[in-house]
Amino acid sequence: MEAIIKAARDGQLPKVHPALVISSSENAGGIEKAKNLGIKEENILITKPRGFEAEEDFGKAIISECRKRDVDFIGQYGWLVKTPKNVCEAYRGMIVNQHPGPLDNGRPDFGGAGMYGLRVHQARLLFVERTKHDFWTEATVHRVTANFDEGKIIKRKQIPILPGDTAETLQKRVLPAEHQVQIEVLKDFSEGKVEEFIREIPLVLSSEEKILEECKELAKKMYPKG
């Protein structure tokens, strides 16, 4: 989020105007960063799913705040809660999510429920170590749907995995690429030049699917807080 606001402020995204920051946690570091970058306090909101009786009500609250400010595009940068279905429908095709690993629409990949932060990097490292191929990871931007990480891929940038990499070192190298692809995607949307990406070759072979699941489960145990 910080990189997006700076890019809009510094002229890299002349057609993008940040209007609203929503967090599901009052402890999110992005709240103070948004204030420091000039976002007015009335446009920085904390909205928690558990504060509503139903997911639909949570979604209605988000939609209402967005429409008050004429929001026409939503970017999810560190948003960990499930996006309500009615929000996905209200902003169909105009919500994107930042993901720190490679995805493969409709096939096994490094996304899904519980796969965020260091867990993604650790799962990728474990998988590459066991399969001995594709020594790289990706920063990914994809459309948001009602299910975690299942939307079409819009853009991705490949980052090499180096000998001795840990989840922490890989995360540090991937983060600048995440910022770069997010800025590029926002520019594409603002200019009407969005293209989707489909892998010709599956990211994970059928013979490797069990390995993938084992790596993801181990990564969750290694990083219980993500």
trRosetta pair geometry for C-beta under 8 A, 3 or more apart (Angstrom, degrees):
i j d omega theta_ij theta_ji phi_ij phi_ji
1 4 5.6 -57 -152 34 34 113
1 5 6.4 29 156 -16 69 105
1 21 6.8 82 -170 -127 142 112
1 30 4.9 54 56 -144 142 131
1 33 7.1 123 93 94 106 128
1 34 6.9 -35 138 -73 128 98
1 75 7.6 156 -100 102 74 114
1 77 4.2 169 -50 82 77 141
1 78 6.8 -73 -15 22 108 114
2 5 6.0 -56 -149 36 30 107
2 6 6.3 27 155 -16 65 110
2 30 6.8 -138 -45 -126 88 82
2 33 4.8 -60 -90 163 110 141
2 34 7.9 -117 -89 -66 68 57
2 37 6.8 175 -138 -45 71 147
3 6 5.8 -58 -147 40 30 112
3 7 6.1 32 155 -22 65 108
3 179 3.8 -113 -161 -145 177 113
3 182 6.8 103 90 71 121 126
3 183 6.6 -91 140 -52 107 110
4 7 5.7 -55 -147 35 28 111
4 8 6.4 26 156 -16 64 106
4 13 7.6 -4 -164 8 67 159
4 16 7.6 -95 -179 141 92 145
4 18 6.9 118 123 -76 102 122
4 75 6.5 165 -108 86 166 159
4 77 6.8 -146 -6 -45 132 157
4 179 8.0 -142 -45 -147 65 77
4 182 6.1 -75 -73 132 103 123
4 183 6.7 -168 -103 -84 63 73
4 186 6.6 119 -137 -35 104 159
5 8 5.8 -56 -149 37 31 109
5 9 6.1 27 154 -17 65 111
5 18 5.2 -21 -107 -19 82 162
5 33 7.9 155 39 137 144 97
5 34 6.8 167 -59 -120 162 66
5 37 4.6 74 128 141 140 153
5 38 7.8 170 174 50 122 89
5 39 6.9 -76 -128 -44 142 112
6 9 5.6 -59 -144 41 30 110
6 10 5.8 15 162 -10 68 116
6 37 6.7 -96 -66 -133 70 131
7 10 6.1 -61 -134 44 24 101
7 12 4.0 -67 -165 64 85 125
7 13 4.9 62 129 -5 98 110
7 16 7.7 18 104 69 97 137
7 183 4.8 -165 -114 -121 170 118
7 186 7.6 123 99 68 138 141
8 12 7.4 -69 -62 60 26 80
8 13 4.5 -48 -93 70 63 114
8 16 4.7 -104 -107 96 109 100
8 17 6.6 150 -173 -100 133 29
8 18 5.6 160 55 -16 163 97
9 37 6.8 -138 -32 -176 151 100
9 38 7.1 118 -102 38 136 136
11 14 6.0 14 -155 -74 60 87
12 183 6.2 -13 130 -169 134 126
12 187 7.5 -75 150 -74 82 120
13 16 3.8 -20 148 31 120 122
13 183 6.7 -128 -55 -154 117 83
13 186 5.5 -9 -124 117 138 122
13 187 5.9 -120 -108 -78 84 78
13 190 6.6 138 -163 -7 88 158
14 190 8.0 155 68 147 61 152
15 190 3.8 144 84 -176 124 128
15 191 7.3 145 31 -58 152 66
16 186 5.3 21 -84 165 152 121
16 187 7.8 -79 -26 -79 126 50
16 190 5.5 -94 -54 -71 86 141
18 21 7.3 21 175 -55 115 89
18 39 6.5 -67 121 -94 123 112
19 43 6.5 -121 161 -155 48 132
19 69 4.4 154 155 151 124 127
19 70 7.1 -127 -144 67 168 72
19 71 5.5 -156 70 -85 133 85
20 43 5.2 -119 -106 -170 55 89
20 44 8.0 172 -162 -81 53 34
20 45 7.1 -8 -171 10 98 110
20 65 6.3 140 -154 141 150 102
20 66 6.4 -140 49 -104 158 59
20 69 5.1 150 -46 54 117 160
20 71 5.8 -58 22 -71 125 132
21 30 6.9 -155 -172 137 130 110
21 31 7.3 158 126 -111 132 54
21 34 4.5 -61 -14 -125 172 160
21 39 5.6 50 -6 159 125 163
21 43 6.6 79 18 132 77 79
21 44 4.7 -5 67 -115 108 73
21 45 7.2 164 89 26 57 64
22 45 5.0 -16 -111 70 73 98
22 46 7.7 150 -161 -96 59 21
22 47 5.7 -22 -164 22 109 114
22 62 6.5 65 -154 -127 172 93
22 65 7.0 118 -82 96 124 146
23 26 7.3 133 104 -81 124 28
23 28 4.3 -142 -153 30 139 149
23 30 6.3 169 -86 71 124 110
23 31 5.7 -67 -6 -66 156 99
23 44 7.6 10 2 -177 106 83
23 45 7.3 176 28 92 66 49
23 46 5.3 -28 74 -108 90 70
23 47 7.6 137 73 28 39 64
24 28 7.7 92 52 -44 53 133
24 46 7.3 110 -133 -162 12 68
24 47 6.4 -48 -101 81 61 60
24 48 5.4 103 -165 -106 74 58
24 49 6.7 6 -144 -13 124 83
24 79 7.0 97 -4 -147 114 74
24 80 7.0 -120 53 52 135 81
24 81 4.8 126 -81 -9 172 130
25 28 4.7 119 77 -39 95 92
25 46 7.1 -86 91 -145 11 106
25 48 7.5 81 -76 -92 45 100
26 31 7.2 7 -160 -35 44 164
26 46 5.0 18 -80 -129 75 158
28 31 5.3 107 80 -20 88 96
28 78 7.1 132 -151 126 118 131
29 32 6.5 -57 -169 38 51 101
29 33 6.3 47 142 -17 76 113
30 33 5.2 -61 -145 44 41 116
30 34 5.9 48 157 -28 74 102
30 77 7.4 135 -105 100 153 105
30 78 6.4 166 -32 64 138 146
31 34 6.0 -54 -153 30 26 110
31 35 6.8 24 150 -15 60 104
31 44 6.0 110 -146 177 78 130
31 46 7.5 -2 -98 -70 135 102
32 35 5.6 -52 -151 35 37 113
32 36 6.3 34 152 -18 68 107
33 36 5.7 -57 -147 39 32 110
33 37 6.2 21 156 -13 66 112
34 37 5.9 -65 -147 43 29 105
34 39 4.2 -38 169 41 92 137
34 44 5.3 147 103 -101 138 124
35 39 6.4 -78 -82 62 32 83
35 41 6.7 27 -109 -82 104 77
35 44 6.6 -44 -64 -29 82 163
39 43 5.5 -117 178 88 91 111
39 44 5.7 103 121 -58 118 104
40 43 4.8 75 66 15 84 105
40 44 7.5 -162 97 -8 43 90
41 44 5.6 -62 -147 36 40 108
43 69 6.9 95 -124 -101 105 150
45 65 6.0 -60 1 -155 167 159
47 51 7.2 -119 -166 48 57 135
47 58 7.2 134 155 -157 110 82
47 61 5.8 174 -148 119 137 128
47 62 6.4 170 104 -77 162 81
47 65 7.6 -142 -50 -1 146 153
48 51 4.6 98 73 -11 89 107
49 52 6.4 -74 -169 37 43 101
49 55 7.0 -6 -151 -111 109 68
49 58 4.9 4 -124 -113 66 157
49 81 5.4 -180 -26 -165 126 145
49 82 7.7 52 -86 49 154 81
51 58 7.6 115 65 -100 79 93
52 55 7.5 121 98 -91 124 17
52 57 4.0 -174 -172 95 124 111
52 58 4.3 -164 39 -61 151 77
52 61 6.8 -142 -75 -8 137 133
53 57 5.8 60 48 17 76 152
54 57 4.8 100 61 2 79 100
54 58 7.3 -139 101 -2 46 85
55 58 5.4 -53 -154 35 39 116
55 59 6.3 40 149 -19 68 105
55 82 7.6 -35 -134 94 128 113
55 84 4.9 165 164 -117 91 99
55 85 7.1 65 125 10 125 87
56 59 5.5 -54 -151 37 33 114
56 60 6.4 38 150 -24 66 102
56 84 6.5 143 -99 -167 30 131
56 85 7.6 -33 -91 53 75 95
56 86 5.7 75 -138 -12 73 135
57 60 5.5 -46 -146 31 34 114
57 61 6.7 38 153 -21 62 100
58 61 5.9 -55 -158 31 30 112
58 62 6.8 28 148 -15 63 105
58 84 5.4 168 87 -56 96 136
59 62 5.7 -56 -152 36 36 110
59 63 6.2 34 154 -18 70 107
59 83 7.9 82 -104 171 98 60
59 84 2.9 -124 -70 98 112 150
59 85 6.9 -60 -76 53 161 50
59 86 4.0 121 129 59 147 103
59 87 4.5 -136 -145 -32 97 90
59 90 7.9 154 169 2 107 127
60 63 5.7 -54 -144 39 31 111
60 64 6.1 37 156 -25 65 107
60 86 6.7 3 -60 97 65 148
61 64 5.8 -52 -147 33 28 114
61 65 6.6 23 158 -14 62 106
62 65 6.1 -61 -152 38 29 106
62 66 6.3 27 153 -18 65 110
62 84 6.9 165 27 30 134 121
62 87 5.3 -5 88 -96 134 129
63 66 5.7 -60 -148 38 30 112
63 67 6.1 24 159 -17 67 110
63 86 6.7 -67 -36 126 139 103
63 87 6.0 -151 -60 -102 92 73
63 90 5.1 52 -117 57 123 177
64 67 6.0 -60 -145 38 26 106
64 68 6.5 35 154 -27 62 103
65 68 5.7 -46 -151 24 32 117
65 69 7.1 6 158 3 61 108
66 69 6.4 -82 -162 48 30 94
66 71 3.8 -82 -166 48 86 131
66 74 7.0 -42 -118 -76 141 113
66 91 7.6 -59 146 -60 164 129
67 70 7.2 38 -162 -79 39 32
67 71 7.0 -81 -64 36 30 86
71 74 6.7 56 157 -70 126 81
72 94 6.5 -78 156 180 62 151
73 91 7.5 131 -124 -162 28 121
73 94 5.0 -111 -111 178 63 100
73 95 7.7 169 -167 -83 54 42
73 186 7.8 124 136 -130 149 83
73 189 6.2 108 -125 145 148 148
74 87 7.7 -21 25 170 172 110
74 91 5.4 46 8 150 118 167
74 94 6.6 87 20 124 76 80
74 95 4.4 -9 70 -111 106 84
74 96 7.6 171 93 25 61 56
74 144 7.6 -54 93 27 111 144
75 95 7.7 -180 -81 -155 27 55
75 96 5.6 -13 -118 64 70 90
75 97 7.9 156 -166 -89 54 29
75 98 7.5 45 176 -30 94 99
75 182 6.8 88 -163 -162 137 111
75 186 7.0 -27 -71 -81 142 109
76 79 3.8 -84 -159 33 97 129
76 83 7.1 -91 -79 -64 146 128
76 95 6.9 44 -22 178 105 94
76 96 6.9 -151 24 99 82 45
76 97 4.2 -16 64 -110 120 73
76 98 6.5 -151 95 14 69 76
76 144 6.3 93 -2 -74 135 138
77 98 5.1 43 -113 10 63 136
77 182 6.9 49 -95 -132 114 157
78 98 7.3 -6 -30 63 52 123
79 83 7.3 50 133 -68 133 97
79 97 7.1 -104 57 -126 108 94
80 116 5.8 -119 -119 28 99 178
80 226 7.6 -46 -122 -103 141 173
82 146 7.9 36 176 -177 104 56
82 148 6.7 -79 -109 -62 86 90
83 87 5.4 -108 174 78 93 128
83 88 5.9 108 119 -56 114 94
83 95 6.9 143 -173 157 164 154
83 144 5.4 27 37 170 161 131
83 146 7.3 -123 84 -118 84 40
84 87 4.7 94 67 3 86 104
84 88 7.2 -152 100 -5 47 86
84 146 7.9 -20 161 -126 26 84
85 88 5.5 -55 -152 35 37 114
85 89 6.3 33 152 -17 69 106
85 146 4.4 17 -101 -111 83 123
86 89 5.5 -51 -144 39 36 112
86 90 6.1 39 155 -22 67 106
87 90 5.7 -53 -142 37 31 110
87 91 6.3 -13 169 21 66 107
87 95 7.3 76 139 -70 95 157
88 91 6.9 -81 -142 60 20 78
88 92 6.6 58 154 -89 61 65
88 95 6.5 -99 -117 36 60 146
88 144 6.1 -131 -110 118 95 92
88 145 5.8 73 -152 -150 143 34
88 146 5.2 -120 20 -63 161 71
89 92 5.8 -1 -150 -55 32 103
91 94 4.6 -103 179 72 86 98
91 95 4.9 89 110 -41 120 102
93 143 6.6 -32 -125 -138 41 133
94 189 7.7 110 -135 -154 74 133
95 143 6.8 85 78 -165 67 65
95 144 3.9 -58 113 40 112 121
96 141 5.4 12 176 -178 126 98
96 142 6.7 157 -153 81 78 27
96 143 6.0 -57 -101 -101 66 40
96 144 6.4 -167 -108 -21 13 92
96 151 7.9 -150 -124 104 54 149
96 154 6.4 -48 -123 14 126 146
96 182 7.9 163 111 -131 129 79
96 185 6.0 -171 160 144 173 145
96 189 8.0 -131 -19 -54 134 142
97 141 7.2 162 76 -152 43 55
97 142 5.8 -23 56 64 91 78
97 143 7.7 39 12 137 87 10
97 144 5.0 106 -31 -78 107 96
97 149 7.3 -112 91 -91 145 60
97 151 7.1 124 20 39 111 131
98 139 7.8 -19 -165 -175 86 91
98 140 7.7 139 -162 83 42 56
98 141 6.3 -23 -101 -101 56 74
98 178 5.5 73 -169 -171 118 110
98 182 5.7 -18 -92 -80 116 122
99 103 6.2 52 91 -39 153 123
99 111 6.0 -21 -154 -99 149 111
99 120 7.3 177 177 -123 82 162
99 139 7.7 157 84 -164 54 48
99 140 4.5 -23 68 70 100 104
99 141 7.6 170 22 -87 80 25
99 142 6.4 2 5 13 126 109
99 149 6.0 87 -98 -115 150 108
100 116 7.6 93 23 -157 110 51
100 117 7.2 69 27 -102 146 14
100 120 4.9 133 80 82 98 145
100 121 6.5 -42 130 -52 124 89
100 137 7.9 11 152 150 70 128
100 139 6.3 -25 -131 -115 48 70
100 140 7.7 -111 -36 27 5 83
100 171 7.0 7 -173 -124 148 76
100 174 5.4 86 -159 131 95 143
100 175 7.7 -16 -117 -80 115 59
100 178 6.2 -36 -99 -77 75 133
101 109 7.8 154 118 158 104 92
101 110 3.8 -85 130 108 136 135
101 111 7.0 -174 75 -62 105 68
101 115 7.4 -78 39 160 138 115
101 120 3.9 -145 -24 175 130 116
101 121 6.9 -154 -75 -68 108 46
101 123 7.3 10 -122 69 165 108
101 124 5.4 -161 -134 -53 118 129
101 137 5.8 -64 -129 -168 68 109
101 138 6.5 70 180 60 31 71
101 140 6.9 -31 79 6 32 119
102 109 6.3 -124 114 -162 74 104
102 110 5.5 77 61 24 66 121
102 124 7.2 112 18 -111 95 123
102 137 6.2 -139 -23 -161 96 58
102 138 4.1 83 -80 30 79 116
102 140 6.5 129 -117 -50 31 129
102 156 7.1 68 -117 -163 69 150
102 203 5.6 172 134 -142 124 141
103 109 4.7 81 -143 149 45 156
103 110 6.8 -106 -79 52 54 73
103 111 5.0 21 -107 -21 103 129
103 138 7.8 -108 9 82 63 127
103 140 5.2 129 8 179 107 170
103 142 6.0 -36 63 -50 159 147
103 149 5.8 -148 -117 180 131 105
103 153 5.8 172 80 -79 111 113
103 156 7.8 -161 35 -84 86 137
103 203 7.6 -159 136 -26 15 163
104 107 4.4 -50 121 69 113 104
104 108 7.0 11 66 77 122 38
104 109 4.2 169 26 -73 85 121
104 199 5.4 -41 -128 21 94 143
104 202 6.3 79 -179 -155 152 61
104 203 3.9 -144 -49 3 140 121
104 204 7.0 -162 32 10 152 84
105 142 7.9 165 -73 -142 100 132
105 150 6.9 90 -135 -169 75 54
105 151 7.7 -71 -106 115 110 21
105 152 5.9 2 -83 -110 151 50
105 153 6.3 -132 -34 -12 108 91
105 198 6.8 -65 41 -120 123 78
105 199 7.9 165 28 16 79 93
106 150 7.7 81 -61 -155 51 89
107 199 7.9 -91 42 60 137 126
107 202 5.3 -128 168 -136 159 101
107 203 6.7 149 101 30 120 91
107 204 6.8 180 145 47 104 90
108 202 7.8 47 49 -178 82 115
108 203 7.4 -137 91 74 67 98
108 204 4.4 -66 91 64 108 140
108 209 5.1 167 -25 -124 167 91
108 212 5.4 114 159 86 129 162
108 213 7.9 -75 -145 -51 130 83
109 112 7.7 151 73 -24 78 98
109 149 7.4 -141 85 143 121 126
109 203 5.4 52 -106 67 87 147
109 204 6.6 -161 -84 -6 44 116
110 115 6.3 -180 162 179 58 143
110 120 5.5 93 156 -152 112 87
110 123 5.7 159 -138 98 100 125
110 124 5.7 11 -115 -70 154 92
110 127 7.7 -118 -85 3 111 153
110 203 7.9 -103 -9 141 88 145
110 212 7.9 -120 -78 -158 66 107
110 216 7.4 -175 -133 -91 61 107
111 115 5.3 177 -156 82 27 137
111 120 7.8 14 -89 -114 49 116
111 148 6.4 -171 157 137 98 92
111 149 2.9 -152 166 150 139 161
111 150 7.7 -172 108 -55 137 50
112 115 5.0 66 60 7 70 125
112 148 5.4 94 -153 97 27 120
112 149 5.7 -83 -46 50 35 129
112 216 7.6 20 59 -161 127 152
113 148 5.1 154 -65 20 56 153
114 119 7.0 -89 148 136 75 168
114 220 5.7 12 155 -110 126 127
115 119 5.7 -138 -138 109 51 119
115 120 5.4 88 174 -81 87 86
115 123 7.0 -39 -134 8 107 155
115 148 7.6 133 42 147 93 135
115 149 7.1 -31 70 -13 118 156
115 216 6.4 -45 -91 -148 114 112
115 219 8.0 49 -121 94 81 132
115 220 8.0 -74 -85 -73 61 99
116 119 6.2 47 57 44 39 114
116 120 6.3 -6 -135 -28 12 111
116 226 5.1 -5 85 -150 92 126
117 120 6.6 142 67 11 27 95
117 121 7.8 -67 139 7 43 100
117 171 7.6 9 -174 -117 59 135
117 223 6.9 -151 104 148 110 142
117 226 3.8 91 40 159 139 90
118 121 5.5 -57 -151 42 47 110
118 122 5.8 45 153 -21 76 107
118 167 4.4 76 -165 150 92 131
118 168 6.9 -5 -120 -72 119 60
118 171 6.1 -48 -97 -61 73 141
118 219 7.8 -164 124 -176 69 99
118 223 4.5 -171 90 -122 111 161
118 226 6.4 130 34 156 80 44
119 122 5.9 -59 -145 40 28 109
119 123 6.1 29 158 -21 65 108
119 167 8.0 32 -58 -147 13 144
119 216 7.6 53 166 -156 102 65
119 219 4.5 111 -159 139 68 109
119 220 5.6 36 -135 -84 128 55
119 222 7.8 149 -110 66 68 90
119 223 4.9 -144 -70 71 74 126
119 226 5.6 -60 -12 -132 111 58
120 123 5.9 -56 -147 35 27 110
120 124 6.4 26 155 -18 62 107
120 219 7.5 120 -52 156 14 152
121 124 5.8 -56 -150 36 30 111
121 125 6.4 29 154 -18 65 107
121 137 7.0 4 -122 -124 68 171
121 167 4.1 124 99 -147 113 76
121 168 7.9 151 103 -38 151 22
121 170 4.5 161 -159 88 122 124
121 171 5.1 -88 -43 -61 161 83
121 174 7.0 -151 -93 4 114 147
122 125 5.7 -55 -147 37 32 111
122 126 6.2 31 156 -18 66 107
122 167 4.1 -23 -63 -81 81 131
122 218 7.7 -129 137 106 114 85
122 219 3.9 153 93 -129 110 101
122 222 5.7 -153 176 77 162 138
122 223 6.1 168 2 -9 148 124
123 126 5.8 -56 -147 38 30 110
123 127 6.1 30 155 -21 65 109
123 212 7.8 51 176 -163 109 65
123 215 4.7 108 -154 135 72 97
123 216 4.7 31 -126 -94 136 56
123 218 7.6 142 -102 65 71 82
123 219 3.9 -72 -59 -23 81 157
124 127 5.7 -56 -146 36 29 112
124 128 6.3 25 159 -16 65 108
124 137 4.8 51 165 -102 159 117
124 161 7.4 -159 133 -82 108 135
124 170 7.5 -164 76 155 122 160
124 215 8.0 120 -49 150 15 136
125 128 6.0 -57 -145 38 28 107
125 129 6.2 31 156 -22 63 109
125 161 6.7 164 -104 -146 74 135
125 165 6.3 -147 -111 101 122 106
125 166 7.5 10 -103 -149 171 27
125 167 6.4 -117 4 -72 140 70
125 170 6.6 -152 -60 -22 116 156
126 129 5.7 -57 -149 35 29 114
126 130 6.4 17 158 -12 64 110
126 215 4.0 170 97 -140 120 103
126 218 6.2 151 -128 77 170 129
126 219 6.5 -140 7 -59 137 99
127 130 6.1 -64 -150 40 28 103
127 131 6.0 1 164 2 68 116
127 204 7.9 -68 -165 -106 139 108
127 208 7.7 78 -161 172 101 119
127 211 6.5 114 -130 133 77 103
127 212 5.9 29 -113 -106 125 64
127 215 4.5 -55 -62 -45 81 179
128 131 6.3 -66 -130 50 26 94
128 132 7.6 101 172 -75 55 17
128 133 7.4 -128 -143 66 71 34
128 134 6.4 -119 -113 85 96 76
128 135 5.8 106 -168 -109 133 56
128 161 5.8 100 96 58 173 167
129 132 7.7 11 178 -67 22 58
130 211 5.4 -168 111 -164 141 127
130 215 7.0 -139 14 -71 137 120
131 134 7.4 0 98 36 126 98
131 208 5.7 22 -100 -126 129 133
131 211 6.5 129 -61 121 99 157
135 160 6.5 24 121 -160 88 78
135 161 4.7 -121 178 56 73 102
136 158 5.0 8 169 -172 138 103
136 159 6.3 151 -163 76 83 39
136 160 5.2 -54 -103 -108 84 42
136 161 5.8 -150 -88 -6 23 85
137 158 7.5 153 82 -152 31 59
137 159 5.5 -22 66 64 80 94
137 161 6.0 86 -17 -60 91 99
137 170 6.5 67 18 -175 149 124
137 174 6.4 -43 96 -92 124 127
138 156 4.5 13 177 178 127 119
138 157 6.5 150 -155 72 74 37
138 158 5.4 -38 -96 -97 84 55
138 159 6.9 161 -97 15 29 80
139 156 6.5 165 81 -156 49 66
139 157 4.9 -5 52 53 99 94
139 159 6.7 63 -18 -18 92 119
139 174 5.4 156 -69 -174 100 88
139 177 4.0 170 3 113 144 103
139 178 4.2 -141 -152 -74 129 61
139 180 7.6 93 87 53 150 91
139 181 5.4 171 112 12 110 135
140 153 6.2 -67 -161 -132 109 103
140 155 7.6 164 -153 91 47 50
140 156 4.5 -11 -104 -105 70 102
140 181 7.5 -63 -129 112 10 160
141 153 7.4 104 79 -161 51 63
141 154 4.9 -53 104 62 98 105
141 155 4.8 15 45 54 113 86
141 156 7.0 -161 22 -73 65 57
141 181 5.2 -162 -20 136 115 111
141 182 6.1 154 -87 -90 127 58
141 185 4.7 -118 133 -54 167 156
142 149 6.7 76 65 -149 148 57
142 151 4.6 143 147 83 98 93
142 152 6.3 -179 -158 91 87 32
142 153 4.9 -48 -99 -100 96 48
142 154 6.1 168 -109 3 34 82
143 151 3.3 -135 83 169 72 128
143 152 4.9 28 19 47 118 77
143 154 6.5 107 -40 -41 76 108
143 196 7.9 -31 -17 -107 118 112
144 151 5.3 -69 -61 -29 10 152
145 150 5.1 -67 55 78 129 97
145 151 4.5 164 -15 -71 92 86
147 150 4.4 26 85 8 106 137
152 196 4.5 -24 157 -142 129 130
152 197 7.8 144 169 45 85 54
152 198 7.9 -46 -149 -72 95 82
153 156 6.1 -22 -174 -33 123 113
153 196 6.5 111 75 -166 55 75
153 197 4.5 -59 101 64 108 96
153 198 7.4 157 46 -76 107 39
154 185 5.6 78 113 -125 133 119
154 188 7.6 172 168 80 119 147
154 194 6.2 -44 -146 -162 116 99
154 195 7.3 124 -158 79 67 45
154 196 6.0 -57 -101 -107 53 59
154 197 6.9 101 -171 6 6 94
155 181 4.9 -177 114 -165 116 106
155 184 6.0 -155 165 96 169 118
155 185 5.2 -149 22 -74 133 100
155 188 7.5 154 -45 5 135 153
155 197 7.0 118 -89 -13 28 130
156 181 6.6 13 -123 -130 21 157
156 197 6.7 -112 8 64 102 160
157 177 4.5 -148 90 -172 131 112
157 180 6.4 26 -23 83 165 118
157 181 5.0 -150 -11 -59 112 120
159 170 7.7 130 113 -162 129 82
159 173 5.7 149 -177 127 136 106
159 174 5.3 -149 30 -97 164 72
159 177 5.5 -133 -60 -13 120 161
161 165 5.4 -113 -167 25 77 157
161 170 6.7 -6 -119 -109 81 121
162 165 5.0 118 60 -51 70 106
162 169 7.8 -82 56 126 111 128
164 169 7.7 8 119 51 79 163
165 169 5.2 -139 -146 81 66 117
165 170 4.9 66 179 -59 120 98
166 169 4.9 90 45 11 76 97
166 170 6.8 -145 86 -3 36 90
167 170 5.9 -60 -145 41 27 110
167 171 6.1 35 154 -27 64 107
167 219 7.8 135 -93 -142 140 102
167 222 7.9 149 -16 117 151 130
167 223 7.0 -120 126 -53 168 139
168 171 5.7 -51 -147 30 28 114
168 172 6.8 29 155 -19 61 103
169 172 5.8 -52 -154 32 35 112
169 173 6.8 24 153 -11 65 106
170 173 5.9 -63 -152 41 35 105
170 174 6.0 30 154 -20 71 112
171 174 5.8 -60 -140 38 28 108
171 175 6.3 41 161 -38 64 101
172 175 6.2 -42 -148 13 26 116
173 176 7.3 -55 -171 28 35 100
173 177 7.5 25 143 -6 62 112
174 177 5.5 -68 -162 44 47 113
174 178 6.1 53 144 -29 79 102
175 178 5.4 -48 -148 29 36 116
175 179 6.7 36 155 -18 65 100
176 179 5.6 -50 -152 34 37 113
176 180 6.4 40 150 -22 66 105
177 180 5.4 -51 -146 35 35 115
177 181 6.4 27 160 -14 68 104
178 181 6.4 -59 -146 39 27 101
178 182 6.3 27 156 -20 63 110
179 182 5.9 -61 -150 36 28 111
179 183 6.5 25 156 -17 65 107
180 183 6.0 -60 -153 36 28 108
180 184 6.3 26 153 -17 65 109
181 184 5.4 -53 -145 39 36 114
181 185 6.1 39 155 -23 68 104
182 185 5.8 -53 -146 35 30 111
182 186 6.5 30 155 -17 64 105
183 186 5.9 -54 -149 37 31 110
183 187 6.4 33 152 -19 64 106
184 187 5.7 -56 -151 36 31 113
184 188 6.4 34 151 -21 65 105
185 188 5.5 -52 -148 35 34 114
185 189 6.4 34 154 -18 66 103
185 194 7.5 49 -157 -115 74 96
186 189 5.7 -51 -146 36 33 111
186 190 6.3 30 156 -18 65 108
187 190 5.8 -58 -146 39 29 109
187 191 6.3 7 159 -1 65 114
188 191 6.2 -73 -146 49 26 97
188 193 4.6 -104 -152 77 76 87
188 194 4.9 112 138 -82 112 62
188 195 7.6 -94 -170 10 142 71
189 192 7.6 34 -173 -70 29 31
189 194 5.7 36 -86 -61 61 118
199 202 6.7 107 113 -105 128 22
199 203 6.1 -28 -180 -46 178 83
202 205 6.2 128 88 -88 120 41
202 206 7.7 55 85 -39 165 67
204 208 5.0 -132 -171 90 83 112
204 209 6.0 106 137 -87 122 61
204 212 5.1 3 -139 -59 151 145
205 208 4.6 82 58 8 81 107
205 209 7.7 -115 96 -35 46 73
206 209 6.0 -21 -158 -19 39 115
208 211 4.8 -55 -165 42 67 120
208 212 6.0 76 137 -30 84 97
209 212 5.5 -49 -151 30 34 116
209 213 6.7 31 154 -16 65 103
210 213 5.9 -54 -151 36 34 109
210 214 6.4 35 152 -18 66 106
211 214 5.7 -58 -150 37 31 112
211 215 6.3 31 153 -20 66 108
212 215 5.8 -59 -149 36 29 111
212 216 6.3 26 155 -18 66 107
213 216 5.7 -53 -145 37 32 111
213 217 6.3 29 157 -16 65 107
214 217 6.0 -57 -146 39 28 108
214 218 6.3 27 156 -17 64 109
215 218 5.9 -56 -145 38 28 109
215 219 6.2 32 155 -23 64 107
216 219 5.7 -53 -147 34 30 114
216 220 6.6 33 153 -21 62 103
217 220 5.8 -51 -152 31 33 113
217 221 6.7 29 151 -15 64 105
218 221 5.7 -57 -153 37 36 110
218 222 6.2 34 151 -20 69 108
219 222 5.6 -55 -143 38 32 111
219 223 6.3 -17 169 25 68 104
220 223 6.9 -79 -138 62 22 73
220 224 7.1 60 163 -100 62 48
221 224 6.9 6 -151 -69 29 83
223 226 5.9 62 140 -130 109 7
